[in-house]
């Protein structure tokens, strides 16, 4: 193959695609969406405040009202002496948003509650009422046993065990961690690899079909070999994908930092500082010190302890190799058909491994070293997606090396096979190709 001609094809593919409106739109819109996902929850938490509810209470049990203490979310007024029908008429007015009617105590020493309102009061309001009513009934039942000190005994019996997670490295140093963070990072990375491979691999196939159906390919192969055209197209689109990927990262970081400065997430900074204090005290694995940063501090510490350098390097390697593997197969399929409607039958064996890998990712966080997940990270057709999902949990270096080497060798084999199919199929017109045709072209010298 002539590398100079391949470079010309690469340059043509790259420049053509980066100038498209679709490239520019997705390049700038996707980071905005990513940044919104990062920032929006915090903005909502900071700015969304519940409207205070005016609640009229008719307590026929005589035990619930003392537990209904007014707060910012609700102001409770005892209206037990008033007529219920009269109170219902006031619901939705200036003095009453919600009417709460508590039934008398039944034979099981319990109560039921009816809530009347013009609009639903919200899940948190109903769960709060149920919690307070439950505490009132529990206290009444305890007092009915007439055992001295029973309430104190019941409080002492109740347990609230807190579990703190720590990971220990090879040197014996322990750092605070949170399994939920590993799960989220694992799933996000796996889904990103899946999305990128499917999106840009499919783009290669669409490009091949477009050139073949418009007969442009006949002009191109008169100047370059079919295999040079195929590899130039694959590499050119890969460079477009990497360009877009790095622009997404840079723009997303800029938007998140700018939004953080505008909205003033000072609580994040303090939490991060406390998380750092907790991490500094990990030499003695002091649970109390680890908890100083609170829940958000634990999250930040866990994120800080992830092997980000290994994750980034492996992400790029697996994305490139996974893309090259699938792009070579997609290009072979594209060369065998004249329109995308004919690709369904040929494309199915290629998309199935991708879908299997995607589903394995959902099991990776449950048991990252299970046989299914382990083999999924070694088999080259699923390893780009599954292995990247395993890395946050820790993967031995030898497993990474074996997985990458097997993936690389498989790419070379499939690229050679795809090149032979592409060379024969790209100039075949007027006939719907089948798998038998692909195998026949593969055997040609």
N, C-alpha and C positions, 0 to 999 in steps of 0.2 A: 504493500500500500504506500501511496505517496503522501507523506505527512504534510507537505506544503498544500496539497489540494484539500486534505482534511481540515487544515486550519482555515482555508477559504470558506469551506462549508460551515465550520463552526462560527466564523465571524458573521456569515450571512444569517444563520439561524438566530444568533444572539442579537444582532442589531435590529433584525426584523421584529423580533418579539418584544424587546424592551421599548420599542417606539409605539407599540400598540396602545390604544386607549384602555383596553382591559387590563394590561399590565400596570399602567399608572394608577388606575382606579383601585385595583386590589392592593397595590403596594401601599397606598395611603389610607384606604378604608379599613383594612384588616388591623393595623396597629391601633386605630381609634377604637375598634371593637375590643381588642385585647386590653387596652388601657381602661376602657369602661368597665370591663369585667373585674379588673383589679381595684378600681377606685369607687365604683358605684355603691357596693355594699357599705363601705365606710361612710360615704357621703349620706346615704340613706339613714344609717344609724345615728349620725350626728344631727341630722336635720328633721327627721320624722319624729314627731311627738304626738302621743295619744291625746285625743280630746277628753277632757274630764267629763265623766258621766254623772248626772244627778240621779241617784237611785233611791226610790221610795221602797221601804221594806215593811211587809206585813209578816211578822214572825209569830205564827200560831204555835210553834213548838216551845218558845221561851228560852231556847238554848243557843240559837244561831246568831242573833243580833249582837251579842257581846263580842263575837269574833269578826264582825264586819266593821273593821276600822277604816276610816276615810283616809285616802291618800291622793296623789296627783291624778291618778287615773279615774278614781270614783269617789263621790261624796255620798255617804249613806245616811238616810233619814228614817228614823223609826216612826212608822205610820200604822202600827198594829191596831190602834184604837179606831181607825177610820174605816169606812165602808169600802170594800174592794171594788165594787162597780163604779163608785164615785172616783176612786183613784185611777181606774182604767181610762176614764174620760180625760184625765189630766196628762196621760202619757203622750209625749211629743211636744208638750208645752214648755213654757219658760222654766217651770219649777220641777219638771220630772221628765227625764229621758228614758228611764227604765223602771218598771215595777217588778219587785221581787216578792213572790208569795211563797212562804215556807209552810208546809203542812204540819199538822199536829204530829207528835210522836206516835208511831204505830207500835204494834205488838213486838216487832223486832228491835225496838229502841232506835229507830232510824226515822229519817224525814225524806220528803221529796220537795223539789223546788220548781215552781213555774215562773218563767221570765216573760214579761210582756214589754214590747218595744215597737216603735214605728219602723226602725231599721235594725238589722242584726248588729249586736253590740261588739262582736269580734271574738275570736277564739280565745285570746288571752283573758278576756273578761270572764267568759264562761268557765274556763279552767280555774281561774282564781276563786270564783264563787264556790265551785265544787270542792276545791282544796280546803277552804275555810269551813264549809259545812261539814266536811269529813272530820276535820279536827274538833269541831264542836260536838259531833256525835261520839267520837272516840273518848273525849273528855267526860261526856255524860255517862257513857257505859262504864268507864273506869270508876267514876264516883258512885255508881249504883251498886258496886260490889261491896262497898262499905268496909274496905280493907285499909287499915292505916298505912299511909305512905305508898299506896299502890301506884299513884301517878308518878312519883319519883322513881319507883322501881322500873316502871315501863320506859321512862326516859333513859334510865341507865342501861336497860337491856338493848335498846335500839343502837345499831352500829352504822357508822358511815366510813367505810374503809376506803382510803385513797390509794391508788396504785400509781407509782411514779416509774417511768421507763428510763433505763440507762443503757447505752451501748459502750462496750469495752473494746478498745483497739489493741493492737499487738503489743504495745508497750504497757498495757494495763491501765491506761487512763480511761476514766469513765465520763461520759457526757450525757446530759439529759436528752431525751428523744421522745417522739410522739408517732406511733404507728400510723395514725390517720394521715399525717403529712406525707409519709412514705407512699401510702396508698394513692393519694391525690397526685403526687409528682409522677409516680409510676404510670398511672392511667393517662395523664396528660401527655407524657413523652411518647408512650405507645401509640396513642391516637394521633399525635402530630406526625410521627413517622408514617403511619398508615395513610393519613390524609395526603401527605406530600408525595409518597410513592404512587398512590392511586391517581392523584391529580396530574402530576407531571408525566408519569408513565402513559396515562391515557392521552396526554397532549402529544406525545411522540406518535402514537397510533393515528390520531386525528390528522396530524400534519402529513404523515405518509399517505393516508387515504385521500386527502385533499389534493396533494400533488399528483397522485396517480389518476384520480378521476378527472382532473383538469388537463391531463397529458403534459403537464410541466415537467414531469420526471423524465420524459423522453428527451427533452432538451438537456436536462441536467446530466443524464448518464452518457450523453455524447461528449461531455467534457471531463467527467470524473467516473471512476468505477462505482458500481452499485454499492459495494462494501464500504468504500470511502464515503459515499453519500450517507449511508446508514450510521456509521460511527460518528461522522461529523454532526449529523442531526442530533444524535443521542447526547453527545458531549456539549453541543451548543445549548440545548434545552437544559442540561444539568447546570451549566454556568448561569443561565437565566434563573433557575430555581434557587441556587445558592445566593445570587445577588438579591433576589427578592426576600429570601429568608433572613439575611443579615440586615437588610433595610428594615424589615419588620422588627427585629430585635432592637436596633438603634432607635427607631422612631417610637416604639412602645416604651422603652426606658425613658426617653426624653419626655413623652407625654405624662407618664406616671410621676416622674420627679416634678414636672411643672404643675401638675394637678395637686400634688402633695403640698407644694409651696403655696399655691393659691388658696386651697381649703384649710391649710394649717393643721396637719395631722401631728400636733405636738404630743398627743398621747402615744403615738407610735414610737416617737423618739425616746420617750421615757421608758416605755416598755422594752425597747431594744436595749437601753442602758441597763435596766434591771436584769434582762436576759444575759447580758454580758457579765454582770456581777454573779449571777447564778452559775454561769459556765466557769468563771474563774475559781469558784469554790468546789469544783468537781474533783479536785485531787483526793479529797477524803470521802467522796460520794455522799455529801450531806444533802438529804432530801429537803430539808428546810431551806437551805440556800438555793437549791434548784428551783423551788417554788416561788422565790422572791419576785421573779418577773411576771408571775401570774400566768394565766392560760395563754395570753398572747406572747408573753416572754418565752414560754416553752416552745411555741410555734416558731418564733424567730430563731431560737437557739437550734432547733432541729433543722431548720432550713440552712443555717450557717454551717452545720456539721455535715451536710450532704457533700459527697465527693464531686463538687461542681466541675472541677477541671476534667476529671475522668468522664463525667456525664457529657460535657460539651464535646470533648474529643471523640468519644464513642458515638455520640449522636451524629456528628459530621461524617464519620467513617461509615456507620451503618446506613445513613441516609444515602451517601454516594454509591456504596456498593449495592444496597437494596434497589435504588433507582436504576443503576446500570443493569442489574440482573433482570428486572421486570421491563425496563424500557427496551432491552434487546428482544424480549419475547413479544412485547406489544408492537414493535416495528415489524417483526416477522409476520404477525397477524395482519397488520395494516397493509403490508405488501401483497397479501393473498386475496384481498377483497377490493371492490371498487366503491363501496359505500358502507357507512357505519351500520346500516341495518343488517348487513351480512356478517357482522363480527360476533354476533351473539353466540353462535355455536362454537366458534374457535376461541372466543375470549373466556368462556366458562372455566376451563381447566386452569387458566391463569389467575382468575379472580378468586377461585375457591381457597387456595393457600393463603391469600391475603385476608380473607374473611375468617379463616380458621385462626390465624395469628391474632387477629383483632379480638376474637372471643377468648383466646388463651390469656390475653392480657388481664381480663376480668378475674381470672383465677390466680394470677401471679401474686397479688398482694395477700391472698389467703395463705398460700404456701409457695414461696418463690423457689424452693428447692424440690418441689414435687416432681415425679418422673415426667408428667405431661409438660410442665413448664420447662423443665431442664432440656428435654428433647426438642421442645419448641424453640428454645434458644440456640440449639445446635444445628437443626435442619435448616439449610440455607434459604428455603422458600419462606420460612416463618421467623428466622433468627433476627432480621433487622428490626422487627417490631417487638418480639418477645424479649430478646436480650436487653434492649434498652429499658424495658419495663422492670427487669430484674436488678439492674445496676444499683438503684437507690438502696436496695437491701444488702448489697455487698456481693460481689462475684469474684472468685479467684482469678488471678491474672491468666493462668493457664487455660481456663475456660474461655476467656475473652479471645486469647490468641488462637485457640483451636477453632472457635466459631468464625472469626474473621478470615482465617486461612481457608477453611472449607467454603465459606461464602465467596471468596475471591476466586478459588479454583472452579467453583460451579459457574461463576460468571464467565470465565474464559471458555469453558466448554459450551455453555449456552450461546455465548456471543458468536462462536464459530459456527454452531448449528443455525442460529438465526441469520447469520451473514449468507449462508448457502441458500436458505429459503428466500431471503430478501432478494438475492441476486436473480433467482429464477422467477419469483412471483411478481416483482415490480413491473415487469413488462408483459405480464399475462392479462389479456383483456377479453371480455365477452363470455367468461365462464366463471360460475360460482365455485370457488375452491372448497375442498373438504380436507379432513385430516389425512386422508389417503394421498391427496395431491402434495401436501406438505412433506410427508414421509418420502414420496417419490422424488421431490426436489432435493431433499436432504441427502439422498443416495447418489445424486448426480456428482460427477467429478468436475 
